[in-house]
């Protein structure tokens, strides 16, 4: 399957995601967000959870905060 065929097949979905302001690379951080919510439910402090996840996913703490803000937002 070519890139064109893939985009053409998913054109409507991609259009809706784009209109909602979803960045195409955000799929990479779905697990990070899930892990954060699990840690918070388990009683960990937010700053500790962010530090752990930054290390685990090889991103900065500032990036984790930005991702959490973006992924928790409503569409």
MOPAC internal coordinates of N, CA, C and O (Angstrom, degrees):
PM7 1SCF
backbone

  N    0.0000 0     0.00 0     0.00 0    0    0    0
  C    1.4457 1     0.00 0     0.00 0    1    0    0
  C    1.5293 1   107.80 1     0.00 0    2    1    0
  O    1.2310 1   120.81 1   -46.19 1    3    2    1
  N    1.3021 1   116.06 1   133.81 1    3    2    1
  C    1.4611 1   120.37 1   179.35 1    5    3    2
  C    1.5218 1   109.66 1   -85.79 1    6    5    3
  O    1.2310 1   120.97 1   -14.58 1    7    6    5
  N    1.3161 1   115.76 1   165.42 1    7    6    5
  C    1.4589 1   121.25 1   176.87 1    9    7    6
  C    1.5240 1   110.04 1   -60.55 1   10    9    7
  O    1.2310 1   120.39 1   138.15 1   11   10    9
  N    1.3191 1   116.87 1   -41.85 1   11   10    9
  C    1.4598 1   120.81 1   178.49 1   13   11   10
  C    1.5295 1   111.20 1   -58.40 1   14   13   11
  O    1.2310 1   120.37 1   134.76 1   15   14   13
  N    1.3391 1   116.90 1   -45.24 1   15   14   13
  C    1.4637 1   120.69 1  -179.19 1   17   15   14
  C    1.5297 1   110.85 1   -64.14 1   18   17   15
  O    1.2310 1   120.85 1   140.14 1   19   18   17
  N    1.3123 1   115.97 1   -39.86 1   19   18   17
  C    1.4551 1   120.33 1   179.03 1   21   19   18
  C    1.5277 1   111.28 1   -64.07 1   22   21   19
  O    1.2310 1   120.45 1   133.37 1   23   22   21
  N    1.3120 1   116.74 1   -46.63 1   23   22   21
  C    1.4600 1   121.28 1   178.87 1   25   23   22
  C    1.5227 1   110.47 1   -65.29 1   26   25   23
  O    1.2310 1   120.58 1   136.38 1   27   26   25
  N    1.2992 1   116.49 1   -43.62 1   27   26   25
  C    1.4609 1   120.63 1  -179.81 1   29   27   26
  C    1.5225 1   111.32 1   -61.65 1   30   29   27
  O    1.2310 1   120.10 1   138.51 1   31   30   29
  N    1.3155 1   117.41 1   -41.49 1   31   30   29
  C    1.4556 1   122.26 1  -179.25 1   33   31   30
  C    1.5312 1   111.34 1   -65.41 1   34   33   31
  O    1.2310 1   120.51 1   142.45 1   35   34   33
  N    1.3442 1   116.64 1   -37.55 1   35   34   33
  C    1.4658 1   121.61 1  -176.40 1   37   35   34
  C    1.5324 1   112.44 1  -104.66 1   38   37   35
  O    1.2310 1   120.02 1  -157.93 1   39   38   37
  N    1.3024 1   117.56 1    22.07 1   39   38   37
  C    1.4556 1   122.20 1  -174.40 1   41   39   38
  C    1.5240 1   112.54 1   -56.62 1   42   41   39
  O    1.2310 1   119.71 1   133.42 1   43   42   41
  N    1.3161 1   118.15 1   -46.58 1   43   42   41
  C    1.4641 1   120.68 1  -177.78 1   45   43   42
  C    1.5258 1   111.24 1   -64.62 1   46   45   43
  O    1.2310 1   120.34 1   135.58 1   47   46   45
  N    1.3208 1   116.95 1   -44.42 1   47   46   45
  C    1.4624 1   120.66 1   178.60 1   49   47   46
  C    1.5282 1   110.75 1   -62.48 1   50   49   47
  O    1.2310 1   120.33 1   134.26 1   51   50   49
  N    1.3263 1   116.98 1   -45.74 1   51   50   49
  C    1.4649 1   120.95 1   179.71 1   53   51   50
  C    1.5268 1   111.02 1   -62.25 1   54   53   51
  O    1.2310 1   120.40 1   141.92 1   55   54   53
  N    1.3106 1   116.84 1   -38.08 1   55   54   53
  C    1.4675 1   121.27 1   178.31 1   57   55   54
  C    1.5305 1   110.35 1   -63.40 1   58   57   55
  O    1.2310 1   120.50 1   134.83 1   59   58   57
  N    1.3284 1   116.66 1   -45.17 1   59   58   57
  C    1.4699 1   120.60 1   179.72 1   61   59   58
  C    1.5222 1   111.54 1   -64.56 1   62   61   59
  O    1.2310 1   120.43 1   138.28 1   63   62   61
  N    1.3152 1   116.78 1   -41.72 1   63   62   61
  C    1.4582 1   120.39 1   178.43 1   65   63   62
  C    1.5268 1   110.80 1   -63.39 1   66   65   63
  O    1.2310 1   120.65 1   137.17 1   67   66   65
  N    1.3115 1   116.37 1   -42.83 1   67   66   65
  C    1.4574 1   121.34 1   179.13 1   69   67   66
  C    1.5249 1   110.94 1   -63.34 1   70   69   67
  O    1.2310 1   120.40 1   136.40 1   71   70   69
  N    1.3185 1   116.83 1   -43.60 1   71   70   69
  C    1.4643 1   121.02 1   178.88 1   73   71   70
  C    1.5265 1   111.94 1   -63.39 1   74   73   71
  O    1.2310 1   120.60 1   149.54 1   75   74   73
  N    1.3224 1   116.46 1   -30.46 1   75   74   73
  C    1.4657 1   121.04 1   179.30 1   77   75   74
  C    1.5288 1   112.01 1   -81.12 1   78   77   75
  O    1.2310 1   120.13 1   174.70 1   79   78   77
  N    1.3307 1   117.36 1    -5.30 1   79   78   77
  C    1.4526 1   121.13 1   178.73 1   81   79   78
  C    1.5152 1   113.96 1    83.36 1   82   81   79
  O    1.2310 1   120.58 1  -162.79 1   83   82   81
  N    1.3228 1   116.50 1    17.21 1   83   82   81
  C    1.4556 1   120.70 1  -179.58 1   85   83   82
  C    1.5208 1   109.38 1   -81.68 1   86   85   83
  O    1.2310 1   121.17 1   -50.77 1   87   86   85
  N    1.3054 1   115.36 1   129.23 1   87   86   85
  C    1.4599 1   120.17 1   179.12 1   89   87   86
  C    1.5227 1   109.00 1   -84.35 1   90   89   87
  O    1.2310 1   120.46 1   -36.63 1   91   90   89
  N    1.3051 1   116.73 1   143.37 1   91   90   89
  C    1.4609 1   120.26 1  -174.96 1   93   91   90
  C    1.5180 1   112.88 1   -64.38 1   94   93   91
  O    1.2310 1   119.72 1   153.70 1   95   94   93
  N    1.3123 1   118.14 1   -26.30 1   95   94   93
  C    1.4641 1   120.49 1  -178.86 1   97   95   94
  C    1.5299 1   113.72 1   -85.37 1   98   97   95
  O    1.2310 1   119.75 1   174.44 1   99   98   97
  N    1.3174 1   118.08 1    -5.56 1   99   98   97
  C    1.4625 1   120.53 1  -178.13 1  101   99   98
  C    1.5230 1   112.99 1   -64.39 1  102  101   99
  O    1.2310 1   119.73 1   158.97 1  103  102  101
  N    1.3112 1   118.11 1   -21.03 1  103  102  101
  C    1.4660 1   119.89 1   178.73 1  105  103  102
  C    1.5301 1   110.83 1   -59.43 1  106  105  103
  O    1.2310 1   120.42 1   152.75 1  107  106  105
  N    1.3176 1   116.81 1   -27.25 1  107  106  105
  C    1.4695 1   121.41 1  -177.95 1  109  107  106
  C    1.5233 1   112.38 1   -65.47 1  110  109  107
  O    1.2310 1   120.69 1   157.88 1  111  110  109
  N    1.3195 1   116.29 1   -22.12 1  111  110  109
  C    1.4554 1   120.56 1  -172.67 1  113  111  110
  C    1.5224 1   113.67 1  -109.07 1  114  113  111
  O    1.2310 1   119.89 1  -168.16 1  115  114  113
  N    1.3096 1   117.81 1    11.84 1  115  114  113
  C    1.4681 1   120.52 1   177.39 1  117  115  114
  C    1.5253 1   110.19 1   -61.96 1  118  117  115
  O    1.2310 1   120.26 1   139.93 1  119  118  117
  N    1.3299 1   117.11 1   -40.07 1  119  118  117
  C    1.4644 1   120.61 1   179.01 1  121  119  118
  C    1.5330 1   111.14 1   -67.13 1  122  121  119
  O    1.2310 1   120.26 1   142.62 1  123  122  121
  N    1.3205 1   117.12 1   -37.38 1  123  122  121
  C    1.4561 1   121.39 1   177.07 1  125  123  122
  C    1.5202 1   109.71 1   -60.27 1  126  125  123
  O    1.2310 1   120.14 1   133.82 1  127  126  125
  N    1.3172 1   117.34 1   -46.18 1  127  126  125
  C    1.4659 1   121.36 1  -179.76 1  129  127  126
  C    1.5313 1   110.54 1   -63.63 1  130  129  127
  O    1.2310 1   120.31 1   137.67 1  131  130  129
  N    1.3274 1   117.02 1   -42.33 1  131  130  129
  C    1.4654 1   121.29 1   178.02 1  133  131  130
  C    1.5235 1   110.34 1   -61.52 1  134  133  131
  O    1.2310 1   120.27 1   135.34 1  135  134  133
  N    1.3342 1   117.09 1   -44.66 1  135  134  133
  C    1.4571 1   121.08 1   179.13 1  137  135  134
  C    1.5304 1   111.41 1   -62.89 1  138  137  135
  O    1.2310 1   120.51 1   140.61 1  139  138  137
  N    1.3195 1   116.64 1   -39.39 1  139  138  137
  C    1.4669 1   120.71 1   178.36 1  141  139  138
  C    1.5270 1   110.70 1   -61.87 1  142  141  139
  O    1.2310 1   120.34 1   132.08 1  143  142  141
  N    1.3167 1   116.95 1   -47.92 1  143  142  141
  C    1.4655 1   119.33 1  -179.01 1  145  143  142
  C    1.5262 1   111.23 1   -63.89 1  146  145  143
  O    1.2310 1   120.00 1   143.03 1  147  146  145
  N    1.3188 1   117.61 1   -36.97 1  147  146  145
  C    1.4742 1   120.83 1   176.06 1  149  147  146
  C    1.5219 1   111.06 1   -62.71 1  150  149  147
  O    1.2310 1   120.63 1   135.97 1  151  150  149
  N    1.3332 1   116.39 1   -44.03 1  151  150  149
  C    1.4615 1   120.22 1  -178.42 1  153  151  150
  C    1.5275 1   111.17 1   -65.64 1  154  153  151
  O    1.2310 1   120.55 1   139.35 1  155  154  153
  N    1.3175 1   116.55 1   -40.65 1  155  154  153
  C    1.4635 1   120.31 1   179.18 1  157  155  154
  C    1.5253 1   110.03 1   -65.21 1  158  157  155
  O    1.2310 1   120.18 1   136.53 1  159  158  157
  N    1.3348 1   117.27 1   -43.47 1  159  158  157
  C    1.4671 1   120.64 1   177.28 1  161  159  158
  C    1.5266 1   112.02 1   -63.11 1  162  161  159
  O    1.2310 1   120.79 1   149.37 1  163  162  161
  N    1.3276 1   116.09 1   -30.63 1  163  162  161
  C    1.4665 1   120.74 1   179.12 1  165  163  162
  C    1.5252 1   112.19 1   -77.58 1  166  165  163
  O    1.2310 1   120.14 1   173.04 1  167  166  165
  N    1.3249 1   117.33 1    -6.96 1  167  166  165
  C    1.4580 1   120.89 1   175.74 1  169  167  166
  C    1.5081 1   116.21 1   102.61 1  170  169  167
  O    1.2310 1   119.63 1  -175.52 1  171  170  169
  N    1.3256 1   118.32 1     4.48 1  171  170  169
  C    1.4584 1   120.37 1   178.16 1  173  171  170
  C    1.5313 1   110.15 1   -72.18 1  174  173  171
  O    1.2310 1   120.74 1   -32.42 1  175  174  173
  N    1.3071 1   116.19 1   147.58 1  175  174  173
  C    1.4636 1   121.38 1   174.52 1  177  175  174
  C    1.5209 1   109.02 1   -69.20 1  178  177  175
  O    1.2310 1   120.81 1   -31.52 1  179  178  177
  N    1.3272 1   116.05 1   148.48 1  179  178  177
  C    1.4598 1   121.40 1  -177.22 1  181  179  178
  C    1.5274 1   111.60 1   -60.39 1  182  181  179
  O    1.2310 1   120.20 1   137.74 1  183  182  181
  N    1.3312 1   117.22 1   -42.26 1  183  182  181
  C    1.4679 1   119.27 1  -177.84 1  185  183  182
  C    1.5274 1   111.39 1   -64.88 1  186  185  183
  O    1.2310 1   120.38 1   143.13 1  187  186  185
  N    1.3406 1   116.88 1   -36.87 1  187  186  185
  C    1.4639 1   120.08 1   177.18 1  189  187  186
  C    1.5224 1   110.05 1   -67.28 1  190  189  187
  O    1.2310 1   120.15 1   134.90 1  191  190  189
  N    1.3358 1   117.32 1   -45.10 1  191  190  189
  C    1.4627 1   121.51 1   179.79 1  193  191  190
  C    1.5270 1   110.39 1   -59.35 1  194  193  191
  O    1.2310 1   120.34 1   136.94 1  195  194  193
  N    1.3198 1   116.96 1   -43.06 1  195  194  193
  C    1.4670 1   120.69 1   179.76 1  197  195  194
  C    1.5194 1   110.56 1   -63.76 1  198  197  195
  O    1.2310 1   119.84 1   137.55 1  199  198  197
  N    1.3173 1   117.91 1   -42.45 1  199  198  197
  C    1.4641 1   121.33 1  -179.98 1  201  199  198
  C    1.5308 1   110.60 1   -63.33 1  202  201  199
  O    1.2310 1   120.34 1   135.64 1  203  202  201
  N    1.3160 1   116.96 1   -44.36 1  203  202  201
  C    1.4604 1   121.14 1   179.67 1  205  203  202
  C    1.5250 1   110.83 1   -63.29 1  206  205  203
  O    1.2310 1   120.70 1   135.08 1  207  206  205
  N    1.3132 1   116.26 1   -44.92 1  207  206  205
  C    1.4723 1   120.23 1  -177.83 1  209  207  206
  C    1.5280 1   111.83 1   -69.47 1  210  209  207
  O    1.2310 1   120.17 1   145.42 1  211  210  209
  N    1.3127 1   117.27 1   -34.58 1  211  210  209
  C    1.4667 1   120.30 1   176.66 1  213  211  210
  C    1.5225 1   109.71 1   -60.55 1  214  213  211
  O    1.2310 1   121.07 1   137.04 1  215  214  213
  N    1.3230 1   115.57 1   -42.96 1  215  214  213
  C    1.4654 1   120.25 1   178.58 1  217  215  214
  C    1.5270 1   110.92 1   -67.82 1  218  217  215
  O    1.2310 1   120.61 1   134.55 1  219  218  217
  N    1.3269 1   116.44 1   -45.45 1  219  218  217
  C    1.4640 1   121.39 1  -176.19 1  221  219  218
  C    1.5294 1   112.03 1   -64.11 1  222  221  219
  O    1.2310 1   120.25 1   140.16 1  223  222  221
  N    1.3340 1   117.13 1   -39.84 1  223  222  221
  C    1.4645 1   120.91 1  -175.64 1  225  223  222
  C    1.5232 1   113.38 1  -100.31 1  226  225  223
  O    1.2310 1   120.67 1  -174.53 1  227  226  225
  N    1.3306 1   116.33 1     5.47 1  227  226  225
  C    1.4716 1   121.99 1   175.52 1  229  227  226
  C    1.5297 1   112.91 1    57.83 1  230  229  227
  O    1.2310 1   121.11 1  -132.88 1  231  230  229
  N    1.3201 1   115.48 1    47.12 1  231  230  229
  C    1.4628 1   122.03 1   174.33 1  233  231  230
  C    1.5256 1   107.58 1  -132.64 1  234  233  231
  O    1.2310 1   120.48 1   -12.81 1  235  234  233
  N    1.3159 1   116.68 1   167.19 1  235  234  233
  C    1.4592 1   119.83 1   179.45 1  237  235  234
  C    1.5306 1   110.29 1   -77.18 1  238  237  235
  O    1.2310 1   120.94 1   -19.24 1  239  238  237
  N    1.3214 1   115.81 1   160.76 1  239  238  237
  C    1.4594 1   119.85 1   177.06 1  241  239  238
  C    1.5237 1   110.43 1   -62.34 1  242  241  239
  O    1.2310 1   120.49 1   142.37 1  243  242  241
  N    1.3137 1   116.67 1   -37.63 1  243  242  241
  C    1.4656 1   120.41 1   178.49 1  245  243  242
  C    1.5313 1   110.07 1   -61.21 1  246  245  243
  O    1.2310 1   120.29 1   140.86 1  247  246  245
  N    1.3269 1   117.06 1   -39.14 1  247  246  245
  C    1.4615 1   121.39 1   177.87 1  249  247  246
  C    1.5203 1   110.54 1   -64.57 1  250  249  247
  O    1.2310 1   120.15 1   139.62 1  251  250  249
  N    1.3262 1   117.32 1   -40.38 1  251  250  249
  C    1.4679 1   120.46 1   178.51 1  253  251  250
  C    1.5263 1   109.47 1   -61.94 1  254  253  251
  O    1.2310 1   120.06 1   133.53 1  255  254  253
  N    1.3309 1   117.49 1   -46.47 1  255  254  253
  C    1.4659 1   120.13 1   178.72 1  257  255  254
  C    1.5328 1   111.08 1   -59.29 1  258  257  255
  O    1.2310 1   120.61 1   136.10 1  259  258  257
  N    1.3283 1   116.44 1   -43.90 1  259  258  257
  C    1.4700 1   120.23 1   179.72 1  261  259  258
  C    1.5294 1   111.10 1   -63.47 1  262  261  259
  O    1.2310 1   120.39 1   137.64 1  263  262  261
  N    1.3323 1   116.87 1   -42.36 1  263  262  261
  C    1.4632 1   120.39 1   179.05 1  265  263  262
  C    1.5143 1   111.47 1   -64.47 1  266  265  263
  O    1.2310 1   120.34 1   136.85 1  267  266  265
  N    1.3337 1   116.95 1   -43.15 1  267  266  265
  C    1.4537 1   120.69 1   179.23 1  269  267  266
  C    1.5177 1   111.09 1   -61.46 1  270  269  267
  O    1.2310 1   120.93 1   137.52 1  271  270  269
  N    1.3069 1   115.83 1   -42.48 1  271  270  269
  C    1.4674 1   120.52 1   178.34 1  273  271  270
  C    1.5285 1   110.76 1   -63.05 1  274  273  271
  O    1.2310 1   120.73 1   135.23 1  275  274  273
  N    1.3168 1   116.22 1   -44.77 1  275  274  273
  C    1.4557 1   121.09 1  -177.53 1  277  275  274
  C    1.5320 1   111.43 1   -69.26 1  278  277  275
  O    1.2310 1   120.18 1   136.51 1  279  278  277
  N    1.3284 1   117.27 1   -43.49 1  279  278  277
  C    1.4660 1   120.20 1  -176.11 1  281  279  278
  C    1.5281 1   112.76 1   -76.25 1  282  281  279
  O    1.2310 1   119.95 1   155.13 1  283  282  281
  N    1.3154 1   117.71 1   -24.87 1  283  282  281
  C    1.4597 1   120.55 1   178.96 1  285  283  282
  C    1.5268 1   111.76 1   -82.58 1  286  285  283
  O    1.2310 1   120.39 1   164.18 1  287  286  285
  N    1.3338 1   116.86 1   -15.82 1  287  286  285
  C    1.4617 1   120.56 1  -178.16 1  289  287  286
  C    1.5198 1   111.91 1   -66.21 1  290  289  287
  O    1.2310 1   121.41 1   -26.66 1  291  290  289
  N    1.3071 1   114.91 1   153.34 1  291  290  289
  C    1.4733 1   118.46 1   179.38 1  293  291  290
  C    1.5205 1   110.03 1   -84.39 1  294  293  291
  O    1.2310 1   121.75 1   -25.51 1  295  294  293
  N    1.3081 1   114.26 1   154.49 1  295  294  293
  C    1.4684 1   120.58 1  -177.74 1  297  295  294
  C    1.5009 1   110.00 1  -100.73 1  298  297  295
  O    1.2310 1   120.10 1   180.00 1  299  298  297

